[in-house]
Every structure is written in structure tokens, then in C-alpha cells.
Amino acid sequence: MQFLYTSARAADAWLIEGLREMGHAVEVGDWAPEIAALAAEDGYDLVLADMDRPDLDLVAALSGGAPLVVVADAAEAPERAAALRAGAEACFIRPLHLIEVQTRLMALARHGDRLRASEALEAGLRLDRATHRLVLGARETLLSPVEFRLTTYLLRREGQVVDLATLDRHLTGETPEPQPERIRRLVSRLRAKLARDLGAPLIHSVRGHGYVLRL
């Protein structure tokens, strides 16, 4: 899954690395007014907002895009309820237990998938997060971790063209050197795999602009 983690203080390296070791892509951004616009981009499964106690102004600013989860050092029941009313989907209180956090985050992401209107989903395309299998009708294919991240990202932006630089940033992180050729090779191999296993390439090139997922 793709997470955007933001905090107005020092990032929680334990939480970030723990989620990455479990196979999730975690992008880190220090809190700034611009992070709200970034959080609103479709493509993130969840936004994690780390804070001392629930900040309702921050919660309201970050809500409205990908599902928002508050991670707080402390919060009384009225504060947690206020955070939910302000737009958060959940409020986690430290100490955190990583397995429980992952399980609850995956449940929230699955719920978001069910609510999202999609022509591909209506046509029978289904992405199984637990097994990394992509199913189309009676056919299926097993995705590698990086293929799964790419497919998830494009499926959440179904019908929208995603440029190469954006895919590079989301799949490889903020690396010193962009790797556009790696992304092109990955997309080419994945398209061939989907055409072979599912009977449809699903991912299409838009010359000079990027890639789009559509049936």
C-alpha cells in the first residue's frame, strides 16, 4: 500500500521503517500548507498524520483526499471523537503495536476500495491486497511487490494519465537520480504479463504524457 506520512515534528522512524519492512511504500513529508494539496492527490491509500495530540485544524486541512489516520501520543475519548468528526478515519494512540496498525490500515484501505466508483471494478477487475493477485473475470495473475504498487497507484487513478516523473517518485522515492528507464521497463514487462495472463494489457502509453490504466 502507498502511505503519505506527515508530521510537524521529528518523524517516527520506527513506524516508518516497520511499515516499509512489511512491504508498504511510505512517502515522508514535513508538515507545511502544501502537504494538504499533496495529500489530496489520488494514489495514496492512506495519509498518516503524526502529532502530540489531535490537531483539529490540521485534521480538517488534510481530510477530503485519501483516508486520513491520526497517530497521537495521547488523546482522551472526546479528542478522538472530535478528530473523527473533523475528517479522520481513525485515531491511533501510542504505544503502537505494528501488526495491529497494519491490520487496521489494510481494513481502512479495503473499505475505501469498496466505496470508490470504478469502471474497471464494475467490469470485474479486482486487486486482492492480501495475496497480491489481480483478477479479471475467471483469469488472474500474481504481482510482484513493485508490480503491485504500480498497479495499485494506477488503478486508484483509473482513466487519468500519470506522467513518468510522478511514477518514478512514487515507486522509487526521493532518490538523488531519477530512474525513468527503470519505470519504462517495469511498465513494459507488466503490460506484457497482464496481456498474457488476463487477456488485456490494461496499462496504456500516452505518447509524450505518461501512462493510464483503463479497460
N, C-alpha and C positions, 0 to 999 in steps of 0.2 A: 504494500500500500504506500501511497505518497502522502507524507505529512509535511506541513509547514509548522515549524516550531518558532515561537517568538517570545521574547522576554525583555522587560525593561531593566533587567539586572544580569548578572553573570549567568550564562546558560548552564543548565543541569546536564553536565557531560555524562553522568551515569545513565540518565533516562535516554538521552540521545543515542549513546553507543549501544545500550541494551536493545533499543528498537531496531537499530541498524543490524546488530548481530542476529536478530530474528528475521532478517530479510526485508525489512521495510526501508524505503527511501525517505530520509529525513533531511529537509532543507531548513537551515537555520537563518533567521533574520532578527536583528535587534529591533526593538520597538521604535517605530517612527510613524508619522502620519501616513507615509507612503505604503506601509505594510498592509493597511486596510485594503488598498486597491489591489495589491498583490494577492491578498487572501481571497479577494472576490473572484480571481481568475478560476474558472473551472479547470479541473485537472488535479487538484488536491483532494484526496479522500477526506482528510480532516485537518483542522488547524488546532494546534496545541498552544494555549496562551498561559505562560508561567508567571505567577505573581505571588506576592506575600499573602494578600487577602483579595477576594474577588473585587475587581475594579469595574463598576457597572458602566462607566463611560467607555472604558476600553472594550468591554464585552459588547456593548452596543455598536461600537465602531467596527469591530471585526465580524460581527454576525451578518448574515444575509448572503454569504457566499457558500463556501464549503462548510460542513458542520463544524461547530466550534466546541472545543473541550477546554475547560479551565482546570489548570493544575495549581493548587494553592498550598501554602504552608499551613494555613489554618482558616477555618470558616465555621461559624455557627450555622445552625439549620436555617434561620431567617436569611443569612447572607447567601447560602447556597440556593435557596428558593428564589431570591432576588436575581441571582446570576442566570438562573434558568428562564425567568420571566424576561430578562434583558436580551436573551437570544442564544444562550449557551445550551448545548445538547446534554452536557454532563459537567459535573464539578468533582474532580478528584482531590482528595486531601492527603498530604503526606502523613505518615510514611507510605510509600507506594510499594506494591508487590507487582513485579514486572509481568508475570504470567496473567494476573488478573487484569492489569491495564491493557495488555494486548487483546485479551478475550473481549473486553468491553468495547475497545476501539473497533475491532473487527465487526462486532454486532452493530455498532452505530453505522459503519460503512455499508453493511449489507442492507440496513434499513433505508439508507439514502439511495441505494441502487434500486430498491423496490419502488420508491416514490418517483424516480426520475423517468419522465416520458422519453421513449426512445423507439425509433422505427426499427432499429436492429433487434432490440429486445422483443418487440411485437412480432418480428419475423422469425423468432425462435433462437436468436443468438444469446448464449448465456455464458458468463465467465464465473467459474467456480473458484472463489478465493482460497478455499481450504486445500484444494488439490492442484491448483494452477492449470485446470483444464478449460479449454474454450470449446463450447458445444454449439453446433449449428444443426438443428433438426436431429437426425439419427447419427450424425458424424461428430467426431471430437478429435482434439489434438492436445498434447501435453506441452505446455510452455515452459521454457527455462526462466529463471528469476528475472533476467533482463528483458526477455520477451514479454513476460507477464507485466512488468512495469510499463513497457511501451504500449502494450495493448490496452491496459487499464487507462492510461493517460489519454490515448486517442479515443477510446470508447466514451469517456466522460465528455469529450469534445466532439462527439459524433456529428458529422456534416460540416465541421469547421476546419479550415486549413490551418495547420500548425507549421510554423517556419522551422527550418533546420536548427537555427541557433537556440530556439526555445526547447526543442527536443534534446539538444546537446546539454543544455543547462540542467534539465530535469533528470536526465539519465546518468550523467557523469558528475554532476555537482559543479561547484565553483572551482574548476581546475585552472592552473596557470595558462595552459594551452588548450584551446577548443579542439574537439575531435570530430569534425563534421564527416570525414570519410568513414570513421567507425560507425556513425549513425546510419550513413547511406548503406554500408554493407549489412548492418543489422536489419534494416528495413527490407532490403532486397532478399535476404535469407528468409525472413519471417513471411513475406508475401508469397514466396515460392512454397513454403511449408504449409501455409493456410490454403493455397490453391490445391495442393496435393491432398491434404488431409480433410479439408472441409468442402472442397469443390468451388471455393470462391476466394480471391486474394484479399478482399476486404479493405486493404490499405492501398490507396491510390496516390500517385505522384501528381502534383500540380506544378508544372514546369515554371521555375523561377520563383515559386512561393513556398512550397513545402509538401506536406502530406496530409491526407484526410482519410478518415475511416467512414465508409458507407457501404451498404449492400448494393 
